[in-house]
Amino acid sequence: KKADEYAEFWDNFGAVLKEGLYENFENRDKILPLCRFKTTAGDELISLDTYVERMKDGQEAIFTISGGDSELLAKSPQLEGFKARRVEVLLLTDPIDEFWVPALGDYRDKPFKSVTRGGADLDKIAAAEDGKQKDQNKEKEETPELALLIAAFKTALGEAVKDVTASERLTDSPVCLVAGEGDMDMHLERMLKQHHQLGVQMASARVLELNPKHPLIKRLAELAKDGGDGLDDAAHLLLDQARIAEGEPLADPANFSRRLSLMMEKGLA
């Protein structure tokens, strides 16, 4: 009834209450209605019931993204396709979120799903355009040139990535990284590394997604058709760009600098 006062209470004690979702199974059903969440829809804190009531036609999951800062999370490239369809995403910024969400599994028969995982299923969610136009756009994006570019990137990057695929979630950025289905959430993996709970050899390779509509990807696809000169450097640069966007350290900063300088030199020639 006093939303402003409760929001202040939640800012101070929300993380403690969410610990109960993970540690106090018997009282989970009592704690859940008290929980509030920031989302991509605005500054308002909402309950899970409100989230479910606002789900879009065709939406089958409660989408989440985890990280240390809600403002930075809201700018993540993985969110672009969700924003374009006005699909609300929970912004989870407390470390305990990495544990109670998988422990809970679902809410009102709606599974929790991180937007940083593959298989976003955005094509199932109603978009502003009609189905016929949507199918035409999809057909137009899946070109032989793009297939050649994906194959070239896979060869260039090798084991540095788990896979290279065309993205359905990107609208503005050329690339992003996502976790493969069944792999550890990207934020959880970074958090475990920071606390030395996960060795480098246990880290999962990520899936590099390419935005078929982005001018840079379209141009690289044309180059792939014409023989692919410079695609190796482009592949590594875009992978490093995706890592930077995720706040991850570069595997080889010196080579990143060399490739960037070379590409800028070619562009200015």
N, C-alpha and C positions, 0 to 999 in steps of 0.2 A: 504494500500500500504506500510505502514511503521509499520510492525507487532510489532517490538521490542518497538517502541515508544508508540504504542497503548496499548501494554501489560502493560507498566509502568503507562499509564493513567488509565487503567482498575484497576490495583492494588490500586490506590489512590481513584478512584471515582466510581468503579463498583457497590458497594453496594448502593450508592445514586441513580444511574441510575435504578437499580432493584427495588428501592422503587417506581419508576414511573410505573412499571408494575402492582403494587398493588393499587396505589393511583390515577394514572392518566389514567383512562380507555380510554379516547378519543385519547391519543397519544401512546397507547400501541403498535400499529402496526409500529410506527416509532422507538420506543425504542428497540423492540425485535432484529432487525438486528444489533444493536450496542452491544448487550450483548455477553459476552464471558465466557467460562466455562472450569475449569479444569476437566479432566476425568481420568479414569483408563488406558487409552491408552498411556499416556506419559505426558510430561511437557507442551506440546503445548496447548495454549488456543484456543478453537474452538467455532464456532457459533452453534446455534440449527440447521441451515440448513446443516452444515457439519455433525453434528451428525446423522441427518435423512438419509443423503446420504450414511453414512457408516454403517447403520443398517444391521444386518445379515438376511439371508433368514429365514423366519418364525417368526422374531421378530416383535411384534405388538405394543410395548410400548417404550417410552423413559424412561430408567431406571435411578434412582437417589438414592443417599444416602446422608444423612445430618449429620453434626457434626461440632465440633469446629476447627478441624485441618485436612487438606487434607492428610497429611502423615499418620496419625493414621487411618483415614477413609479407605485409600487404603489397610490397613492390616486387615480390618474387615472380620470375617469368613463368613458373609453373601455374600461376593463377590466371594468366591472361585469358585463356579459353573459358574459364569459369566466370570471370567478370563479363566477358562478351555475351554470355548466356544469362547473366544475372543470377548465377548459382552461388548461394551463400556458402562460405567456407569458415569453419571455426579456426581462430588464431590462438594456438596453444603455446604459451610462453613459460609455463612452470615445469621444472624438471620432472615432477611427479606425473605430468601428463603422459610421458613416455611409457608409464607403467599401468596407470589405471585404465587407459583407453583399450589396450589389448586384453587386459583382465576382464573388462566389461564386455568387449566384443561387439555388442550391438545395443541399440536402444529402440524399443517399440518395433522390433523386427527389422530395423534399418542398421546394417553393418557400418561401422566406422571405417573410413578409407582415406589414407593420406594422398593428397594431390601430388606428392613427390614420388609416387609409385607409378609404374607402367599400367596400361589398361585403364585409362580414366573414364572410359565409357561415355564420353561427352556426346557421341553421335546418337545416343539413346534419348538425350534430353532435348526437349522442344527448343528450337531456335527461332529467331525473329523471321527468318525467311521460310518459305514453304518447302515441303519435302522434296518436290521436284527440283527446285533451284539448288537445294542443298546437295542432291545427288549429282547434279551437273557440275557443281563446284568441286566435289570430291573427285569426280572422274577427271576433271581438268587438272587437278593437282597431281594425280598419280601418273606421271609421264615416264617414258623410257629414259629420258635424260636424268630425271631424279633417281631412278633405279641405278643408273651408271654412277652417279655421284655417291650414293649410299655404298655401293660396292667399293668404290675407290677409297672412301673414308674408312671402311672396315679394314681394308688392306693396309692403309697408312697407319692406323692407330693400333691395330693388332690387339694384344691383351690389355692395352690401356683402357679399353671399354668392353663392356659385356656385349653390347650390340649398338648398331646405328639404325635408326628408324625415322620415318616421316612422322611428324607430330600433329595431333589433333587439338592440342591444348595451347599452342603458341599462336599469337596474333600479331605481336609487335617485335619480339626478340627473334634473332636468327636461330638460336640454339638454346637448349637447356639440358640439364642432367636429371635423370630420374632413377629411382631404384627399380630393379627388376621385380616381377611378381615373386613373392616369397622371400625376398632379400630384406635385410634389416633397414628400418627407416633411416634416412640420411642424417637427420639431426641426432637421432639416438647414437648412431655410429660415431659422429663427431664428438658427442659428449663423452662416450666411453673412451675414445682415444685421448681426449684431454685429461681424463682421470686415470690414464694408463691401465684401463681395464680391457683394452683390445689392442692386440699387436698389429703391426703393419701387414703381416702375412695373412691376417684374418680379415682384412678389409675387403669389401665387395667391390668389384668393378661395376661401374654405372652404365646405364643406357644413355647414349647421346641422341637426343631428338632434334631433327632438323625441321624448320618451318618452311614448308613448300611455297608459301606465299611471299616470303621475304625476298626483296630484290637481290640481296647478296647470295642467297641460296639459289635463286633462279639463274644468276650469272655464273655461279660455280657449276651448276648443272649443264649449262651451255658449254663451259670449258671441258667438262667430263665427256661430252659428246664429241668434242673436237680433238681429243687426245689427252687432256688432263694435265697440262704443264702447270706446275705450282700447286697442285691439289694436296700434296703431302704436307707442305707448310701450312696451307689453309686449314686442313683438318686439325693439325696440332694447335694452331692459333685459336680456332673456334672451341676446341676442347678446353684450352686454358681460359678462354673467356667465360665459358660456362662454369668452370671451377671458381673463378673470381666472383661471379655473381652469387655463388653459393657460400662465399666466405671461406673457401678452402685454400690452403697453400698450394702454390704451383710446384709441380714435380721437378721442373728444371727452369728456374727463372732466367738463367743465362741464354738458353735456347729460345725461350719466349721472347726475350729482348732482341735477339738476332733475327728471328723470323719477323717480328713486328717491324723492325727497321727495314728489312728487305722488302716487305710488302708495301710499306710506305714509299720506299724509293721507287718501286715499280709504278705505284699509283701516281707519283709526281713526274714520272719520266714523260 
